[in-house]
Amino acid sequence: MLDPIHKQPFYVARHAAAPFAGERERYLTHCALRGDSVVTLRRKAEELYWIARKLEVRGTLHVTRRTLQRVAGRSTWKERQPRTGRKLKTAAVIKRFLSHAEAWLRFLGTLSEPPSDVPFQSKLDEFSQWAREERGFTDATIVQYVKTIRPFLQWYGALGRPLSRVRATDIDSYLSKGGADRWCRVTVSNTAKTLRTFFRYGADQGWAPPTLANAIYSPRIYAMEKLPSGPTRSDVQRLFKGLDFRRPKDVRDRAILLLFALYGLRAKEVADLRLDHLDWQRDLIHVPRVKRRAPQPYPMLPSVGNAIAGYLYKVRRRDSPHAQLFLTIRSPYRPLSRIGLYYVVAYRLQALGVKSAHMGPHSLRHACATHLLSEGLSLKEIGDHLGHRLTWTTQIYAKVDLRGLREVGDFDLGSLQ
């Protein structure tokens, strides 16, 4: 495998003589088969060479992440000093070491995952399964529940008491601690509501006090007290003007951004889009709506269809086994996650200097809804476009109907005075 990568016999011999040669060759062969370029393979081979050298003293590749971090931290890395004389960037070297080492050892199956240090993890797992299977909550909601409940379990576990002895005063103390840590009122309210749901489930299962959930109070949050946050229409237009059709990443991102800006799709809905959701004969896109539990057909706008077609013909690998529409640009070519889609939007908005409370795909969803409202569409029409199940969910955008407010201000009340 090293012969096609390194043409000079010196490098081939050096890599062949280094420790764990067979394991390194297996991984490089795997990377080559999935589509890594020769340049990428050469860089990986060099990183694996140094990783094998560092792990040679242990005599085994069965290690944990903590072991890798300890090995990286204790190394001097003087041998990685660039020949150009430039100053060695140790932090970057360590970051590459850990990234490539984890990918290699995970492929070999020798990277040991540390046991969970979250107390009552089994109860949290049961709750997550119940929320998904019985209540039908979305994956994003369950992830947010787990992120909220886990810190509480870690805090409460330090008290050394079982969940059957949780008191309302414990919840109050935890929420007060959050307030001292500068949680905003919305965060305190959401945390209280999540813990109330968690302990109501626990009471039904018999491992939590039966009256605890009703004793958890949250601060009052007034309906629609905040304006929708998102970039302005001019910011969205600048976002598309900055795209370069000669760059594969921009070709892909243009199609993604159009789906966010024109259709107001959620990040998971774009991540779940598959090739079979595109009906080219009838010019339709069947969007897998998160909350409607069924695909929703949309007319494929010419700009969107051209952007997706350009991405499919120029950028996306045709031999990919993945059914998802949007894949990463570099190997390994895997479907873009919700986090990856967040950075597609956030990095570009930040580069433009856009000031907004939220910078991810949801900000473009807000911008889409605000624009539709300014064009005179009703809340029902906007709700259908955004995939809302309830009309009141769309009412938040009515607070920015400045045109309507001006009409009210111009109304002559003289006859009623």
C-alpha positions, 0 to 999 in steps of 0.5 A: 500500500505504501508504494503508490503513496510514497515513490521514494524508497527511503520513505517506503523503507522507513514506514515499513520498519516502523511499529504496527506496520500491518495495522497501519497498512490496513487502515490506509487501504481502507482510506484509499478504497473509500476515496481518499486522495494520494495527498491525503493518504500521504499525510495520514501515513506520516501521522500514523508513523509518528503515532506508532512511534509514540505508542511503541513503548506501550507495546499495544494499541489497546488504549483509551482516549485518556492514554492518548492525551497523556502520551501527546502531552508528555511528548516533546515533539522536537522531531516534528520541527519543520525543516524550514526553521519555522516555529513548531506549533505544538498545539496543532501537532497534538491536535492532529496526533489525537485526531488521527490516532482516534480514527485509526484505533477506532477502525481497528477496534482497539480504542477503549471508550471510558465508562460513563461517569454519570450517576443513574445513567440507566434511568436516563437511558430508560427515560430517553427510550420512553420519550422516543418510543412512547411520546414520539419526541424528536431526536433533537428534543431528546438530545436537549433533554439529556443535555439538561438532565445529565448535569443535574444527575452529576450534581445530585450524585455527589450528595450520595442519595438515591433518586427515591430521596430527591426532595423539592428543595434539592431541585430549588438548590440546583436551580438557584445554583444555575441562577448564580452561574448566570443562567437566564430566566428561560434556561431556568424555566426550561431546566425546571420543565425538563426535570419535571417531565423526568421525575414524573416519568420516574414516579410512574416507574416507581423510582422517584417520589410520587409528588415531586414533579408537582412541586417543581416550579419554574419562573414565569415566561411571558408568551411572545416576550422576545422578537424572532431573531435572524438576519435581515433580507439584505444580509441573506442576499449578501450571503449568496453573493459571496458564494464562488461557483468554482469552489465545490464547497460553495456549490454544495452550500448554495443548495443547502442555503437555498433550502434554509432561506427559501423553504425555511427548513429545519437542520434535521429536515435538510440532513434527512433529505435523500435522493429519492425525495427529489421528484424531477419529473413533477418538480417536487421536493418531498421534505421529511418534516420532523413534527408532521411525521410525514413527508411534505411536498414542495414545488421545486423552485428553478433556483433550488433545482438548478443548485441541487442539480449542479451539486449532484453533477459537479460535486457529489460522488456518484459512487457513494453508498449513502442515500442522503443528499448532502455529503461532506466534501472531503473523505470520509464522504459521509452525510452531513449532520445537523452540527455540520449544517449549523457550521455551514450557515454560522461560519458564513454569517460570522464572516459577513459580520452579521449581528444576530442572537442565533447564527445557525440554520434556524436564523434563516428560518426566522428570516424566511418567515419574517419575509413572508409576513412582510409580503402579506401572507397570512399566519396560516399560510406561513405556518403551512410553509414552515411545517407548523402543526399549530397556528399559534406557533407562527404567531411569534412572527406577527410581532414584526409586522411593522407594515400592519402596525403603521396602518394601525397608527395611521387609523383616525380615531377622531370620531371615537374621541 
